Amino acid sequence: MIGPRNRNTGRLIWTLVLGLVVGALLSKLSTVYLPESAARKFLTTSVTGSIGPLGIDLIAFGFVIGPFSVSLNVLSLVGVALVALVVRSWL
């Protein structure tokens, strides 16, 4: 049986992932439909953080994982907030 702490952690991870996906969708829609303006530039300017690549070399084989990067902008944060409100009201 899943305890309440594990359930909250899982809910937090899913909220962040779905919020970032919704934010990416909002960002893509805003770049397509908003005219070139200061608002469009503000909403779609992003900061990117990345980790990797991680190379693992074993005797028999080797592989590389990564790089893993996250791009955040204002609309990504709006997407996370929207999903968090929906999750909070429904669950």
Secondary structure in CASP SS format (residue, H / E / C, confidence):
PFRMAT SS
TARGET T0000
AUTHOR 0000-0000-0000
METHOD secondary structure of the structure
MODEL  1
M C 1.00
I C 1.00
G C 1.00
P H 1.00
R H 1.00
N H 1.00
R H 1.00
N H 1.00
T H 1.00
G H 1.00
R H 1.00
L H 1.00
I H 1.00
W H 1.00
T H 1.00
L H 1.00
V H 1.00
L H 1.00
G H 1.00
L H 1.00
V H 1.00
V H 1.00
G H 1.00
A H 1.00
L H 1.00
L H 1.00
S H 1.00
K H 1.00
L H 1.00
S H 1.00
T H 1.00
V H 1.00
Y H 1.00
L C 1.00
P C 1.00
E C 1.00
S C 1.00
A H 1.00
A H 1.00
R H 1.00
K H 1.00
F H 1.00
L H 1.00
T H 1.00
T C 1.00
S C 1.00
V E 1.00
T E 1.00
G E 1.00
S E 1.00
I E 1.00
G C 1.00
P C 1.00
L E 1.00
G E 1.00
I E 1.00
D E 1.00
L C 1.00
I C 1.00
A C 1.00
F C 1.00
G E 1.00
F E 1.00
V E 1.00
I E 1.00
G C 1.00
P C 1.00
F E 1.00
S E 1.00
V E 1.00
S E 1.00
L E 1.00
N C 1.00
V H 1.00
L H 1.00
S H 1.00
L H 1.00
V H 1.00
G H 1.00
V H 1.00
A H 1.00
L H 1.00
V H 1.00
A H 1.00
L H 1.00
V H 1.00
V H 1.00
R H 1.00
S H 1.00
W H 1.00
L C 1.00
END
